[in-house]
Amino acid sequence: MMRQHYALICQNRIVRLEMRFRYFSLTGKRLETVERELTFGQIAALRFASDEELPGLLDKTLREKLSPDAIKRSIRNWLPDDMRV
């Protein structure tokens, strides 16, 4: 049980780091400045947005406090994550 818990925590940290790197690569801005305003569910949902959609969808999520499901419904061009355990 503990091994599974640690694996999930590690995986969630990796998701956050990937999103920080991706957001910085796309915008030149640090995600950490607004990350506190997002839940992990919102961050996880935003990962599926294409590079073109991500910055605008993140701004919309912060403005309108979108739920993870609403974020997913807003995505037009999905990036699947086939490597998540």
Buried (B, 14 or more C-beta within 10 A) or exposed (E): EEEEEEEEEEEEEEBBEEBBEBBEEEEEEEBEEBBEEBEEEBBBBBBBBEEEBBBEBBEBBEEEEBBBEBBBEBBEEEEEEEEEE
